[in-house]
Amino acid sequence: MDGTETVMFWDGVYAARPAATDPQPNARLTEMVASLPPGDALDLGCGVGGDALWLARQGWHVTAADISAVAVERLAALTRAHGLGDRVTAVRHDLRGSFPYGEFDLICAHYLHTPFDLDRAAVLRSAAHALRRDGRLLVVDHGSTAPWSWNQDPDVRYPSPREVAAGIDLDPATWTVERADAPRRIATGPDGRTAEVTDHVLLIHRTA
């Protein structure tokens, strides 16, 4: 897919869904970030904006990035509707060619899976380098296929968190893997269905 086809694909994904009025955050985010002091956060692939809104309500200043103009415009409207426009900046980025500017205390990449070519390791390496000292990179990937996923390929393989960390190839003198595991949970899809899913969770701490 070229850039235009990619944008059209993701715009179509979000346009096909009703606009969310109060999207909920991802479970792993609330589980792992609630105890951190708020600062500057970057949400990569922000989607409908549940994570960005939750972080803003906890006192974070959030840059929320997505390739879909539909997702970004809807999130910008939501932040204003919820009185959080001063805490969330929604921006459109194609991570294949650009990365949001700034330094951050927290960078989240939840389910940054895509059917088009994306050097995820390079994106996540850029994210690690955009962390301030003592900042954290939280990467949560699918470890299984949910019934409502756009990708129902039975042969799809989900790399383990340790494989993802190895692909990013960060200097252990500067970055430490704090968590790399595959917990399960009951998830609810956009249509209200529930299913047990596996998450691949990777938490990287910039220590120097």
Secondary structure, 3 states (H helix, E strand, C coil): CCHHHHHHHHHHHHHCCCCCCCCCCCHHHHHHHCCCCCCEEEEECCCCCHHHHHHHHCCCEEEEEECCHHHHHHHHHHHHHCCCCCCEEEEECCCCCCCCCCCEEEEEEECCCCCCCCCHHHHHHHHHHCEEEEEEEEEEEECCCCCCCCCCCCCCCCCCHHHHHHHHCCCCCCEEEEEEECCEEEEECCCCCEEEEEEEEEEEEECC
